[in-house]
Amino acid sequence: MKARVFVMPKEGVLDPQGKAIGHALGNLGFSGIGEVRQGKVIDLDISERDPAKARAALEQMCQKLLANTVIESYRVELVG
């Protein structure tokens, strides 16, 4: 089964990379850009076939390693 985890800075947490991207886009002539937030996407291929068990395992992975839950939020998608 394939899974995708989206990790983003929580609202209210400073995002210097997002600010740098927004600034660079402006310098390149792109206008109308509001706030930019930069995160990460993690694709995993897992052997678990039961969607509920797969989701539970992914939640544990996020809590223990993939996301810093103090400053980041995450969302898990099962792709197939």
Backbone as XML, in Angstrom:
<?xml version="1.0"?>
<chain id="A" units="angstrom">
  <residue number="1" name="MET">
    <atom name="N" x="0.850" y="-1.169" z="0.000"/>
    <atom name="CA" x="0.000" y="0.000" z="0.000"/>
    <atom name="C" x="0.899" y="1.237" z="0.000"/>
  </residue>
  <residue number="2" name="LYS">
    <atom name="N" x="0.509" y="2.224" z="-0.723"/>
    <atom name="CA" x="1.268" y="3.469" z="-0.767"/>
    <atom name="C" x="0.590" y="4.491" z="0.145"/>
  </residue>
  <residue number="3" name="ALA">
    <atom name="N" x="1.411" y="5.283" z="0.773"/>
    <atom name="CA" x="0.904" y="6.321" z="1.669"/>
    <atom name="C" x="1.670" y="7.606" z="1.409"/>
  </residue>
  <residue number="4" name="ARG">
    <atom name="N" x="1.031" y="8.699" z="1.708"/>
    <atom name="CA" x="1.645" y="10.016" z="1.564"/>
    <atom name="C" x="1.356" y="10.797" z="2.844"/>
  </residue>
  <residue number="5" name="VAL">
    <atom name="N" x="2.408" y="11.404" z="3.395"/>
    <atom name="CA" x="2.295" y="12.212" z="4.606"/>
    <atom name="C" x="2.672" y="13.644" z="4.251"/>
  </residue>
  <residue number="6" name="PHE">
    <atom name="N" x="1.803" y="14.569" z="4.584"/>
    <atom name="CA" x="2.054" y="15.995" z="4.381"/>
    <atom name="C" x="2.362" y="16.611" z="5.749"/>
  </residue>
  <residue number="7" name="VAL">
    <atom name="N" x="3.495" y="17.288" z="5.860"/>
    <atom name="CA" x="3.909" y="17.918" z="7.111"/>
    <atom name="C" x="4.075" y="19.411" z="6.847"/>
  </residue>
  <residue number="8" name="MET">
    <atom name="N" x="3.421" y="20.227" z="7.680"/>
    <atom name="CA" x="3.466" y="21.682" z="7.525"/>
    <atom name="C" x="3.687" y="22.344" z="8.883"/>
  </residue>
  <residue number="9" name="PRO">
    <atom name="N" x="4.309" y="23.523" z="8.883"/>
    <atom name="CA" x="4.398" y="24.272" z="10.143"/>
    <atom name="C" x="2.990" y="24.620" z="10.627"/>
  </residue>
  <residue number="10" name="LYS">
    <atom name="N" x="2.782" y="24.534" z="11.926"/>
    <atom name="CA" x="1.488" y="24.906" z="12.490"/>
    <atom name="C" x="1.250" y="26.398" z="12.300"/>
  </residue>
  <residue number="11" name="GLU">
    <atom name="N" x="-0.029" y="26.776" z="12.265"/>
    <atom name="CA" x="-0.375" y="28.193" z="12.183"/>
    <atom name="C" x="0.247" y="28.924" z="13.367"/>
  </residue>
  <residue number="12" name="GLY">
    <atom name="N" x="0.785" y="30.084" z="13.119"/>
    <atom name="CA" x="1.396" y="30.885" z="14.176"/>
    <atom name="C" x="2.876" y="30.590" z="14.392"/>
  </residue>
  <residue number="13" name="VAL">
    <atom name="N" x="3.382" y="29.513" z="13.796"/>
    <atom name="CA" x="4.806" y="29.187" z="13.902"/>
    <atom name="C" x="5.529" y="29.898" z="12.759"/>
  </residue>
  <residue number="14" name="LEU">
    <atom name="N" x="6.632" y="30.546" z="13.082"/>
    <atom name="CA" x="7.401" y="31.234" z="12.050"/>
    <atom name="C" x="7.874" y="30.238" z="10.995"/>
  </residue>
  <residue number="15" name="ASP">
    <atom name="N" x="7.834" y="30.666" z="9.734"/>
    <atom name="CA" x="8.246" y="29.825" z="8.617"/>
    <atom name="C" x="9.239" y="30.610" z="7.762"/>
  </residue>
  <residue number="16" name="PRO">
    <atom name="N" x="10.517" y="30.648" z="8.179"/>
    <atom name="CA" x="11.497" y="31.442" z="7.434"/>
    <atom name="C" x="11.700" y="30.947" z="6.002"/>
  </residue>
  <residue number="17" name="GLN">
    <atom name="N" x="11.581" y="29.656" z="5.761"/>
    <atom name="CA" x="11.731" y="29.150" z="4.394"/>
    <atom name="C" x="10.579" y="29.640" z="3.517"/>
  </residue>
  <residue number="18" name="GLY">
    <atom name="N" x="9.370" y="29.625" z="4.058"/>
    <atom name="CA" x="8.227" y="30.148" z="3.312"/>
    <atom name="C" x="8.397" y="31.624" z="3.001"/>
  </residue>
  <residue number="19" name="LYS">
    <atom name="N" x="8.885" y="32.388" z="3.984"/>
    <atom name="CA" x="9.125" y="33.822" z="3.757"/>
    <atom name="C" x="10.172" y="34.031" z="2.671"/>
  </residue>
  <residue number="20" name="ALA">
    <atom name="N" x="11.246" y="33.241" z="2.694"/>
    <atom name="CA" x="12.301" y="33.361" z="1.687"/>
    <atom name="C" x="11.763" y="33.039" z="0.292"/>
  </residue>
  <residue number="21" name="ILE">
    <atom name="N" x="10.919" y="32.018" z="0.192"/>
    <atom name="CA" x="10.323" y="31.660" z="-1.102"/>
    <atom name="C" x="9.440" y="32.802" z="-1.600"/>
  </residue>
  <residue number="22" name="GLY">
    <atom name="N" x="8.610" y="33.345" z="-0.716"/>
    <atom name="CA" x="7.738" y="34.456" z="-1.097"/>
    <atom name="C" x="8.535" y="35.662" z="-1.555"/>
  </residue>
  <residue number="23" name="HIS">
    <atom name="N" x="9.608" y="35.973" z="-0.837"/>
    <atom name="CA" x="10.465" y="37.108" z="-1.195"/>
    <atom name="C" x="11.110" y="36.870" z="-2.564"/>
  </residue>
  <residue number="24" name="ALA">
    <atom name="N" x="11.624" y="35.648" z="-2.785"/>
    <atom name="CA" x="12.276" y="35.326" z="-4.057"/>
    <atom name="C" x="11.290" y="35.399" z="-5.218"/>
  </residue>
  <residue number="25" name="LEU">
    <atom name="N" x="10.067" y="34.944" z="-5.011"/>
    <atom name="CA" x="9.057" y="35.030" z="-6.069"/>
    <atom name="C" x="8.791" y="36.487" z="-6.441"/>
  </residue>
  <residue number="26" name="GLY">
    <atom name="N" x="8.719" y="37.354" z="-5.430"/>
    <atom name="CA" x="8.537" y="38.781" z="-5.693"/>
    <atom name="C" x="9.695" y="39.364" z="-6.481"/>
  </residue>
  <residue number="27" name="ASN">
    <atom name="N" x="10.913" y="38.965" z="-6.101"/>
    <atom name="CA" x="12.100" y="39.443" z="-6.824"/>
    <atom name="C" x="12.148" y="38.959" z="-8.270"/>
  </residue>
  <residue number="28" name="LEU">
    <atom name="N" x="11.497" y="37.844" z="-8.532"/>
    <atom name="CA" x="11.451" y="37.306" z="-9.891"/>
    <atom name="C" x="10.312" y="37.902" z="-10.720"/>
  </residue>
  <residue number="29" name="GLY">
    <atom name="N" x="9.587" y="38.832" z="-10.125"/>
    <atom name="CA" x="8.543" y="39.524" z="-10.865"/>
    <atom name="C" x="7.148" y="38.942" z="-10.709"/>
  </residue>
  <residue number="30" name="PHE">
    <atom name="N" x="6.978" y="37.944" z="-9.853"/>
    <atom name="CA" x="5.644" y="37.382" z="-9.626"/>
    <atom name="C" x="4.927" y="38.238" z="-8.591"/>
  </residue>
  <residue number="31" name="SER">
    <atom name="N" x="3.773" y="38.764" z="-8.982"/>
    <atom name="CA" x="3.023" y="39.625" z="-8.065"/>
    <atom name="C" x="1.780" y="38.890" z="-7.576"/>
  </residue>
  <residue number="32" name="GLY">
    <atom name="N" x="1.172" y="39.449" z="-6.569"/>
    <atom name="CA" x="-0.054" y="38.880" z="-6.039"/>
    <atom name="C" x="0.172" y="37.665" z="-5.155"/>
  </residue>
  <residue number="33" name="ILE">
    <atom name="N" x="1.392" y="37.461" z="-4.696"/>
    <atom name="CA" x="1.687" y="36.326" z="-3.824"/>
    <atom name="C" x="1.463" y="36.759" z="-2.385"/>
  </residue>
  <residue number="34" name="GLY">
    <atom name="N" x="0.591" y="36.040" z="-1.700"/>
    <atom name="CA" x="0.348" y="36.309" z="-0.278"/>
    <atom name="C" x="1.321" y="35.516" z="0.566"/>
  </residue>
  <residue number="35" name="GLU">
    <atom name="N" x="0.833" y="35.035" z="1.679"/>
    <atom name="CA" x="1.674" y="34.250" z="2.580"/>
    <atom name="C" x="2.088" y="32.938" z="1.906"/>
  </residue>
  <residue number="36" name="VAL">
    <atom name="N" x="3.328" y="32.559" z="2.088"/>
    <atom name="CA" x="3.845" y="31.298" z="1.555"/>
    <atom name="C" x="4.270" y="30.444" z="2.743"/>
  </residue>
  <residue number="37" name="ARG">
    <atom name="N" x="3.807" y="29.198" z="2.774"/>
    <atom name="CA" x="4.192" y="28.244" z="3.809"/>
    <atom name="C" x="4.885" y="27.077" z="3.109"/>
  </residue>
  <residue number="38" name="GLN">
    <atom name="N" x="6.004" y="26.649" z="3.635"/>
    <atom name="CA" x="6.766" y="25.570" z="3.024"/>
    <atom name="C" x="6.754" y="24.369" z="3.955"/>
  </residue>
  <residue number="39" name="GLY">
    <atom name="N" x="6.441" y="23.209" z="3.407"/>
    <atom name="CA" x="6.410" y="21.981" z="4.191"/>
    <atom name="C" x="7.126" y="20.869" z="3.464"/>
  </residue>
  <residue number="40" name="LYS">
    <atom name="N" x="6.754" y="19.646" z="3.805"/>
    <atom name="CA" x="7.371" y="18.499" z="3.144"/>
    <atom name="C" x="6.330" y="17.422" z="2.889"/>
  </residue>
  <residue number="41" name="VAL">
    <atom name="N" x="6.608" y="16.615" z="1.879"/>
    <atom name="CA" x="5.765" y="15.476" z="1.522"/>
    <atom name="C" x="6.637" y="14.235" z="1.611"/>
  </residue>
  <residue number="42" name="ILE">
    <atom name="N" x="6.127" y="13.221" z="2.294"/>
    <atom name="CA" x="6.870" y="11.973" z="2.455"/>
    <atom name="C" x="6.022" y="10.852" z="1.866"/>
  </residue>
  <residue number="43" name="ASP">
    <atom name="N" x="6.541" y="10.163" z="0.859"/>
    <atom name="CA" x="5.862" y="9.019" z="0.257"/>
    <atom name="C" x="6.447" y="7.746" z="0.852"/>
  </residue>
  <residue number="44" name="LEU">
    <atom name="N" x="5.559" y="6.844" z="1.240"/>
    <atom name="CA" x="5.983" y="5.570" z="1.821"/>
    <atom name="C" x="5.282" y="4.424" z="1.115"/>
  </residue>
  <residue number="45" name="ASP">
    <atom name="N" x="5.978" y="3.334" z="0.958"/>
    <atom name="CA" x="5.397" y="2.100" z="0.449"/>
    <atom name="C" x="5.420" y="1.131" z="1.620"/>
  </residue>
  <residue number="46" name="ILE">
    <atom name="N" x="4.237" y="0.792" z="2.149"/>
    <atom name="CA" x="4.167" y="-0.057" z="3.335"/>
    <atom name="C" x="3.499" y="-1.381" z="2.983"/>
  </residue>
  <residue number="47" name="SER">
    <atom name="N" x="3.863" y="-2.419" z="3.702"/>
    <atom name="CA" x="3.362" y="-3.758" z="3.387"/>
    <atom name="C" x="1.977" y="-4.030" z="3.970"/>
  </residue>
  <residue number="48" name="GLU">
    <atom name="N" x="1.565" y="-3.253" z="4.947"/>
    <atom name="CA" x="0.253" y="-3.466" z="5.582"/>
    <atom name="C" x="-0.867" y="-3.279" z="4.568"/>
  </residue>
  <residue number="49" name="ARG">
    <atom name="N" x="-1.802" y="-4.214" z="4.521"/>
    <atom name="CA" x="-2.918" y="-4.139" z="3.557"/>
    <atom name="C" x="-4.216" y="-3.650" z="4.190"/>
  </residue>
  <residue number="50" name="ASP">
    <atom name="N" x="-4.315" y="-3.728" z="5.496"/>
    <atom name="CA" x="-5.523" y="-3.260" z="6.189"/>
    <atom name="C" x="-5.422" y="-1.746" z="6.356"/>
  </residue>
  <residue number="51" name="PRO">
    <atom name="N" x="-6.343" y="-0.988" z="5.742"/>
    <atom name="CA" x="-6.248" y="0.482" z="5.811"/>
    <atom name="C" x="-6.245" y="1.034" z="7.239"/>
  </residue>
  <residue number="52" name="ALA">
    <atom name="N" x="-7.030" y="0.459" z="8.136"/>
    <atom name="CA" x="-7.078" y="0.958" z="9.514"/>
    <atom name="C" x="-5.744" y="0.727" z="10.217"/>
  </residue>
  <residue number="53" name="LYS">
    <atom name="N" x="-5.160" y="-0.450" z="10.024"/>
    <atom name="CA" x="-3.859" y="-0.739" z="10.642"/>
    <atom name="C" x="-2.760" y="0.115" z="10.016"/>
  </residue>
  <residue number="54" name="ALA">
    <atom name="N" x="-2.842" y="0.313" z="8.703"/>
    <atom name="CA" x="-1.850" y="1.147" z="8.020"/>
    <atom name="C" x="-1.915" y="2.578" z="8.546"/>
  </residue>
  <residue number="55" name="ARG">
    <atom name="N" x="-3.125" y="3.112" z="8.672"/>
    <atom name="CA" x="-3.289" y="4.476" z="9.175"/>
    <atom name="C" x="-2.763" y="4.597" z="10.604"/>
  </residue>
  <residue number="56" name="ALA">
    <atom name="N" x="-3.044" y="3.598" z="11.433"/>
    <atom name="CA" x="-2.563" y="3.617" z="12.817"/>
    <atom name="C" x="-1.035" y="3.600" z="12.857"/>
  </residue>
  <residue number="57" name="ALA">
    <atom name="N" x="-0.419" y="2.777" z="12.017"/>
    <atom name="CA" x="1.047" y="2.719" z="11.974"/>
    <atom name="C" x="1.618" y="4.050" z="11.497"/>
  </residue>
  <residue number="58" name="LEU">
    <atom name="N" x="1.002" y="4.637" z="10.486"/>
    <atom name="CA" x="1.469" y="5.930" z="9.967"/>
    <atom name="C" x="1.341" y="7.026" z="11.012"/>
  </residue>
  <residue number="59" name="GLU">
    <atom name="N" x="0.256" y="7.010" z="11.774"/>
    <atom name="CA" x="0.087" y="7.994" z="12.849"/>
    <atom name="C" x="1.236" y="7.872" z="13.851"/>
  </residue>
  <residue number="60" name="GLN">
    <atom name="N" x="1.596" y="6.639" z="14.197"/>
    <atom name="CA" x="2.713" y="6.435" z="15.131"/>
    <atom name="C" x="4.024" y="6.928" z="14.530"/>
  </residue>
  <residue number="61" name="MET">
    <atom name="N" x="4.235" y="6.661" z="13.239"/>
    <atom name="CA" x="5.452" y="7.135" z="12.565"/>
    <atom name="C" x="5.542" y="8.650" z="12.621"/>
  </residue>
  <residue number="62" name="CYS">
    <atom name="N" x="4.419" y="9.313" z="12.389"/>
    <atom name="CA" x="4.402" y="10.777" z="12.418"/>
    <atom name="C" x="4.678" y="11.296" z="13.820"/>
  </residue>
  <residue number="63" name="GLN">
    <atom name="N" x="4.041" y="10.682" z="14.817"/>
    <atom name="CA" x="4.219" y="11.123" z="16.195"/>
    <atom name="C" x="5.660" y="10.921" z="16.682"/>
  </residue>
  <residue number="64" name="LYS">
    <atom name="N" x="6.296" y="9.846" z="16.225"/>
    <atom name="CA" x="7.630" y="9.502" z="16.725"/>
    <atom name="C" x="8.783" y="10.062" z="15.904"/>
  </residue>
  <residue number="65" name="LEU">
    <atom name="N" x="8.565" y="10.303" z="14.578"/>
    <atom name="CA" x="9.704" y="10.691" z="13.756"/>
    <atom name="C" x="9.386" y="11.695" z="12.654"/>
  </residue>
  <residue number="66" name="LEU">
    <atom name="N" x="8.341" y="11.468" z="11.894"/>
    <atom name="CA" x="8.149" y="12.225" z="10.657"/>
    <atom name="C" x="7.762" y="13.682" z="10.870"/>
  </residue>
  <residue number="67" name="ALA">
    <atom name="N" x="7.108" y="13.987" z="11.986"/>
    <atom name="CA" x="6.701" y="15.368" z="12.266"/>
    <atom name="C" x="7.120" y="15.763" z="13.675"/>
  </residue>
  <residue number="68" name="ASN">
    <atom name="N" x="7.541" y="16.987" z="13.811"/>
    <atom name="CA" x="7.779" y="17.555" z="15.141"/>
    <atom name="C" x="6.447" y="18.142" z="15.571"/>
  </residue>
  <residue number="69" name="THR">
    <atom name="N" x="5.677" y="17.383" z="16.336"/>
    <atom name="CA" x="4.289" y="17.764" z="16.621"/>
    <atom name="C" x="4.158" y="19.002" z="17.501"/>
  </residue>
  <residue number="70" name="VAL">
    <atom name="N" x="5.266" y="19.499" z="18.029"/>
    <atom name="CA" x="5.216" y="20.748" z="18.788"/>
    <atom name="C" x="4.998" y="21.923" z="17.833"/>
  </residue>
  <residue number="71" name="ILE">
    <atom name="N" x="5.655" y="21.879" z="16.674"/>
    <atom name="CA" x="5.590" y="23.012" z="15.741"/>
    <atom name="C" x="5.025" y="22.648" z="14.371"/>
  </residue>
  <residue number="72" name="GLU">
    <atom name="N" x="4.751" y="21.352" z="14.143"/>
    <atom name="CA" x="4.264" y="20.932" z="12.831"/>
    <atom name="C" x="2.962" y="20.143" z="12.955"/>
  </residue>
  <residue number="73" name="SER">
    <atom name="N" x="2.122" y="20.300" z="11.952"/>
    <atom name="CA" x="0.939" y="19.456" z="11.828"/>
    <atom name="C" x="1.175" y="18.514" z="10.658"/>
  </residue>
  <residue number="74" name="TYR">
    <atom name="N" x="0.402" y="17.443" z="10.614"/>
    <atom name="CA" x="0.578" y="16.491" z="9.523"/>
    <atom name="C" x="-0.779" y="15.934" z="9.109"/>
  </residue>
  <residue number="75" name="ARG">
    <atom name="N" x="-0.803" y="15.408" z="7.883"/>
    <atom name="CA" x="-1.991" y="14.780" z="7.329"/>
    <atom name="C" x="-1.526" y="13.539" z="6.590"/>
  </residue>
  <residue number="76" name="VAL">
    <atom name="N" x="-2.238" y="12.426" z="6.802"/>
    <atom name="CA" x="-1.892" y="11.154" z="6.207"/>
    <atom name="C" x="-2.914" y="10.802" z="5.132"/>
  </residue>
  <residue number="77" name="GLU">
    <atom name="N" x="-2.434" y="10.361" z="3.969"/>
    <atom name="CA" x="-3.308" y="9.863" z="2.893"/>
    <atom name="C" x="-2.864" y="8.461" z="2.508"/>
  </residue>
  <residue number="78" name="LEU">
    <atom name="N" x="-3.799" y="7.554" z="2.395"/>
    <atom name="CA" x="-3.514" y="6.239" z="1.843"/>
    <atom name="C" x="-3.826" y="6.320" z="0.350"/>
  </residue>
  <residue number="79" name="VAL">
    <atom name="N" x="-2.848" y="6.009" z="-0.465"/>
    <atom name="CA" x="-2.973" y="6.204" z="-1.904"/>
    <atom name="C" x="-3.496" y="4.943" z="-2.590"/>
  </residue>
  <residue number="80" name="GLY">
    <atom name="N" x="-3.135" y="3.785" z="-2.133"/>
    <atom name="CA" x="-3.617" y="2.578" z="-2.795"/>
    <atom name="C" x="-3.292" y="1.335" z="-2.068"/>
  </residue>
</chain>
